[in-house]
Amino acid sequence: MKFTAQQLISYFKDVGRVIEEKKDYLSELDRKLGDGDHGVTMSIGWHAVNETLDSELTNERDCGKISSAVGMTFLNAVGSSVGPLYATGFLRAAKVVSQKSELNDSELSQYWISFINGVKERGQSKVGDKTMIDTLQPALEVLESKSGDFPSVFAEAVQAAERGMKATVNLVSKVGRSSRLGERSKGIQDPGATSAYLLVATFLQTVAQ
């Protein structure tokens, strides 16, 4: 398939809309585990991204510049730990699509592999810690083990991500503020894992359009 720079811009705008729709839900999850601001934080970050998309990126055709600008905008807008995590992901992903106005199947897979590895390297979390990595690592394993038709492979990756997200319900948090709750963190889906799922699920919807 061919995925254009304009479609990448559309994807990031779609993420902003989805996050706004799910803002209260994300904050509600976070109120049970942390300080209750994850939905608001994500909303602030993606609102800033949307402004950048509507201004300096309107006519941009370099997928690398688009991803890099999204990462830096999110970083500058978000003060909590999620800012550097997603910014690192989008900046790493930008490197593999630099100076490309269209992406093929292999390049799309490499984009997401680089994004997830960037988040992992920055956050240093692992599966089972009850974080966004519980969502992203299963998706990464699918992307690294399969090739070919990107929409099919990515659909499988998103299914794996959803299973990882849902698995956080039964996990005890091991990092961050929620780790102070110990066993009491069980029974609640991790908000970071949830927003990470929204990111990949929205990309699948964009690809399918």
C-alpha positions in Angstrom: 0.0 0.0 0.0 1.0 3.6 -0.3 0.5 5.9 2.7 1.0 9.6 2.0 2.2 12.5 4.1 -1.3 13.9 3.9 -2.6 10.7 5.4 -0.1 10.9 8.2 -1.3 14.4 9.0 -4.9 13.1 8.9 -3.9 10.3 11.3 -2.5 12.8 13.9 -5.6 14.9 13.6 -7.7 11.7 14.2 -5.7 10.9 17.3 -6.5 14.4 18.7 -10.2 13.8 18.1 -10.1 10.4 19.7 -8.2 11.6 22.7 -10.7 14.4 23.2 -13.5 11.9 23.1 -11.8 9.6 25.6 -10.3 12.4 27.8 -12.7 11.8 30.7 -12.4 8.1 30.5 -8.6 8.2 30.7 -8.7 10.6 33.6 -11.2 8.4 35.4 -8.8 5.4 35.1 -6.0 7.6 36.3 -8.0 8.8 39.3 -8.1 5.2 40.5 -4.4 4.7 40.1 -2.6 8.1 40.2 -3.3 11.8 40.1 -6.2 11.6 37.7 -4.8 13.9 35.0 -3.8 11.5 32.2 -6.8 12.4 30.0 -6.2 16.1 30.5 -2.5 15.8 29.9 -3.1 13.9 26.7 -5.7 16.4 25.6 -3.3 19.3 26.2 -0.6 17.5 24.2 -2.8 16.6 21.2 -4.5 20.0 21.2 -1.0 21.6 20.7 -0.2 19.0 18.0 -3.4 19.9 16.2 -2.5 23.6 16.2 0.9 22.7 14.7 -0.8 20.5 12.0 -3.0 23.4 11.1 -0.2 25.9 10.9 3.4 24.9 10.0 2.5 21.4 8.8 -0.4 22.2 6.5 1.5 21.8 3.3 4.4 19.6 4.6 5.1 16.6 2.4 8.0 15.1 4.3 6.8 12.4 6.7 9.9 12.7 8.7 9.4 16.4 9.4 5.7 15.8 10.2 6.5 13.1 12.8 9.4 15.1 14.2 7.3 18.2 14.6 4.5 16.2 16.3 7.0 14.7 18.7 8.6 18.1 19.6 5.2 19.8 19.9 3.9 17.1 22.2 7.1 17.3 24.3 6.8 21.1 24.7 3.2 21.0 25.6 3.2 18.1 28.1 5.1 18.3 31.4 4.4 14.8 32.7 6.4 11.7 31.9 4.2 10.8 29.0 5.6 13.8 27.1 9.2 12.6 26.7 8.0 9.0 26.1 5.8 9.8 23.1 8.1 12.5 21.8 11.0 10.0 21.8 8.8 7.5 19.9 7.8 10.0 17.2 11.3 11.4 16.9 12.8 7.9 16.4 10.1 7.1 13.9 10.7 10.3 12.0 14.3 9.1 11.2 13.1 6.1 9.2 10.7 8.1 7.1 12.8 11.2 6.6 12.5 12.9 3.2 9.7 10.5 2.2 6.4 11.8 0.9 4.9 8.3 0.6 5.5 5.2 2.7 5.2 1.6 1.5 4.3 -1.5 3.6 7.9 -2.1 4.9 8.4 1.6 5.7 5.1 1.7 7.7 6.2 -1.3 9.7 9.6 0.2 10.4 7.9 3.5 11.4 6.0 1.8 14.2 8.8 -0.5 15.2 11.0 2.6 15.6 8.3 4.4 17.5 7.8 1.6 20.0 11.5 1.0 20.5 11.9 4.7 21.2 9.2 4.6 23.9 10.8 1.5 25.4 14.3 2.9 25.5 13.1 6.1 27.1 10.8 4.5 29.6 12.8 1.5 30.6 9.6 -0.4 31.5 8.9 -4.0 30.7 5.8 -6.2 30.1 4.1 -6.8 33.4 4.9 -3.4 35.0 1.4 -2.1 34.2 2.4 0.6 31.7 2.0 1.5 28.1 4.6 -1.1 27.3 2.1 -3.8 28.1 0.2 -2.5 25.1 3.1 -1.7 22.8 5.4 -4.7 23.2 2.9 -7.3 21.9 2.3 -5.0 18.9 6.0 -4.7 18.4 6.5 -8.5 18.4 3.9 -8.9 15.7 5.4 -6.2 13.5 8.9 -7.6 13.9 7.9 -11.2 13.1 5.7 -10.6 10.1 6.0 -8.9 6.8 4.0 -8.3 3.7 0.6 -6.6 3.5 0.8 -3.9 6.1 -2.9 -3.4 6.9 -3.2 -7.1 7.7 -0.1 -7.2 9.8 -1.0 -4.0 11.6 -4.5 -5.3 12.3 -2.9 -8.3 14.0 -0.6 -6.0 15.9 -3.5 -3.9 17.2 -5.3 -7.1 18.3 -2.2 -8.1 20.3 -2.0 -4.5 21.7 -5.6 -4.7 22.8 -4.9 -8.0 24.6 -1.9 -6.4 26.3 -4.0 -3.4 27.4 -6.7 -5.6 28.9 -4.1 -7.7 30.7 -3.1 -4.7 32.7 -6.4 -5.0 34.6 -5.0 -8.0 36.5 -1.5 -6.6 37.1 0.0 -5.0 40.1 1.6 -1.7 39.2 5.4 -1.7 39.6 6.4 1.8 38.4 5.3 5.4 38.9 2.8 6.8 41.4 0.4 3.8 41.0 3.1 1.4 42.3 2.4 2.9 45.8 -1.0 1.2 45.7 0.5 -2.3 45.5 -2.1 -5.0 45.3 -4.8 -2.3 45.3 -3.8 -1.4 41.8 -5.2 -4.7 40.6 -8.6 -4.6 38.9 -8.1 -1.3 37.1 -6.9 -1.0 33.5 -3.8 1.1 33.2 -4.5 4.6 31.7 -1.2 4.8 29.9 -1.7 1.3 28.3 -5.2 2.6 27.3 -4.0 5.7 25.5 -1.2 3.8 23.8 -3.9 1.4 22.5 -5.9 4.4 21.2 -2.8 5.6 19.3 -2.3 2.3 17.4 -6.1 1.5 17.0 -6.6 5.0 15.4 -3.8 4.4 12.9 -5.5 1.1 11.9 -8.7 3.1 11.3 -6.8 5.7 9.2 -5.1 3.0 7.1 -8.5 1.4 6.5 -10.1 4.6 5.2 
